Amino acid sequence: MSRVNKYRGIHIHVSPQNEHLNGRWVCGYLADENYINSPELEGEFLVDKDTVGQYIGVKDKNEKEIYEGDIVKREIWGEYVIGQVVWFDIGFCGFQLKCGRHYYPMGKSELDTGKSDDEVIGNIYENANLLEEA
């Protein structure tokens, strides 16, 4: 499986022709820290750089792409935990599920198959309250 280098960010409205995209997620290739080139929307779009997150190369159990910044529900030892997908680079690098003070790796088998039993239930930009409730 080849790794897809893809990002998403929330569009910032700056021109009348893109007004309908204001606040919408734009997915594609990172052209600059706050510009995403979207093949789907056929253009390069200004995004809020604080909302930019990388696709981790895995889809959840509902076939939804998982991005850095997503809030994910995962079963661990028969219990459900809710955490945020983060980039972890202390000692080793990779995407992790951060649940409070605990970090759970995105497993090698998930990255090999591109499929996870996790479920995306929101993201930290629009649903931060889900982490507070966990």
N, C-alpha and C positions, 0 to 999 in steps of 0.2 A: 504494500500500500504506500503510495507516495503522499507526502505531507502537503497539505493545502495551506498556503500562506495567505490567510484572509482575515480581515478585520471588520469591525462594525463601530459606529459612533452615532450619536444623535445629531441630526442636521440642524444647522443654525441658518435661519432665513436671512439672506442679504440682498436678494434680487427678486423682483416681482414674478418672474417666470418660475421661481422655485418656492413660492409662498405655500403651496399645497404640501410641501415636504417638511415644513417647519415642525420640529419635534419628533419627526419620524426617524426610525433606525435606517441607516444607510450601510450596506454591506459591500465589501469589495477589497481592493488593494490599497494599502496605505501609500499615498503619494507624498505626504509630508505629515508632521505630527498632528495636524488638524485638517487634512484633506484626504478624502477617500474617493478613489476612482471606482465607480460602480458600473460594471458591465450591464447589470439588470436595468439600471436607470439611464444608461448611456451618457455618462458624464462624470466630472470630478466635482465633489461637493464639500463645502465647508462644514466641519463637524466640531462639536464641543470636545476639545482634546482631553478633557477630564473624563469623558465617557468612552473613549476608544479602548476596545478590548480585542484580543486576538482569539480567533477560532482555535480550539485546542485539538482539533482533528478527530473529535468523537461526537456522535449523536446520542441523545438520551433514549430511553425506552420508547418514546413516542416519535422517534426520528427527527427530533428538533436538535439543531446544531448547538453545541455547548461552547460558550464564549467566556473568556476571562471577565469577571464581574457578575456572572450569573449566580443566582441563588439556587442551590440544588438540594434535593431530598434524596438521601441514601440510606439503605438498610445496612447496619453494621451489627453483627452478632445478634440478630433478631430484634434490634431496636432501630427506630428511624431517627436520623440526625439531619439537621438542616445547616448548610454552610455555604460559604462563598468560594467560588473558583478564583484562585490567585496564582500568580507566578512565584515560585519559591526557588531561590538561588543561594542558599546558605549551605555549603558543603556539597550539595548536588543540585542540579537544575531540573525543573519540571513543573507542570501544573499540579496543584494540590487543592483539596477541598478543606478549607479552614473552618473549623467548627469550634468557636470559642478559642481556647488555648491549644486545641489539638489540630493536627494536620494529617490528612489522609491522602495518599498518592492516587493519582489516576493510574490504574494498573497497566502493566505492559500488555496484557491480553486485550484490554479496552483499546489501547492505541493500535494494536495489531489488527483488530477486527473493525475498528471505527464505531463500535456499538457499546453502549453502557446500559446497565440496569438502573442507573440514576434517573431522576426526573427533574427537569428544569421547572421551577415554580415561580420564577421572577428574576429580577436583577437588582443590584444595589442602587441603581439610579432612580428606579420607579417604584420599587417595593422594599426599601430598606427595613420597613417595619417587620417583614418576615424574619429577619435575623434577630430582632429584639424579642419577638415572640418565642423564638426557639430556645 
